[in-house]
Amino acid sequence: MECEFPTVNSDDETIVKIFEDTKVIAIVGCSPNEQKDSHKVAKYLLEKGFIVIPMYPKEEEILGQKVYRDLSEIEKDVDMVVVFRKPSAVLDIVQSCIKKGGVKYLWTQIGIVNNEAAKQAQENGMTVVQNRCAMVEHKKLFERVERATEV
């Protein structure tokens, strides 16, 4: 497997706007295993007030939320899709986002880069974040703000 450097990505200012604009997040590859990063990120985002929709090939419920197998099954509008899958799977996920419509943000976690998929997402109106952890970035950008307002 060849690793890619993300040629398509967002800066911190854009990421702040993404989180401020996002209400519903679908997490592709959300594991029921509490030790897995995808589970930890989903739990954190739920605790921060986001509506989290787990997507996983098995299970009926994760973190008290109904599990879906495909974006097309989700009745709600989805603002952001967070990906915990191999880079080779991202192109199909982007296709699903395009088919569903309304997805504004594609986010791939640390170690997941697919520039071809990212370009296609951008060409279809999505803002892309690659190779970053949604939980780490949210903590970094928003907990700093929370601490500053407490002073």
URURDA-V507901 format. One record per residue. N is the residue number from 1. RES is the residue in one small letter. SS is DSSP state (a for helix, b for strand, c for the rest). Layout:
n: {N N}
res: {RES RES}
ss: {SS SS}
//
This chain:
n: {1 2 3 4 5 6 7 8 9 10 11 12 13 14 15 16 17 18 19 20 21 22 23 24 25 26 27 28 29 30 31 32 33 34 35 36 37 38 39 40 41 42 43 44 45 46 47 48 49 50 51 52 53 54 55 56 57 58 59 60 61 62 63 64 65 66 67 68 69 70 71 72 73 74 75 76 77 78 79 80 81 82 83 84 85 86 87 88 89 90 91 92 93 94 95 96 97 98 99 100 101 102 103 104 105 106 107 108 109 110 111 112 113 114 115 116 117 118 119 120 121 122 123 124 125 126 127 128 129 130 131 132 133 134 135 136 137 138 139 140 141 142 143 144 145 146 147 148 149 150 151}
res: {m e c e f p t v n s d d e t i v k i f e d t k v i a i v g c s p n e q k d s h k v a k y l l e k g f i v i p m y p k e e e i l g q k v y r d l s e i e k d v d m v v v f r k p s a v l d i v q s c i k k g g v k y l w t q i g i v n n e a a k q a q e n g m t v v q n r c a m v e h k k l f e r v e r a t e v}
ss: {c c c c c c c c c c c a a a a a a a a a a c c b b b b b c c c c c c c c a a a a a a a a a a a c c c b b b b b c c c c c b b c c b b c b c c a a a c c c c c c b b b b c c c a a a a a a a a a a a a a a c c c c b b b b c c c c c c a a a a a a a a a c c c b b b c c c c a a a a a a a a a a a a a a a a a c}
//
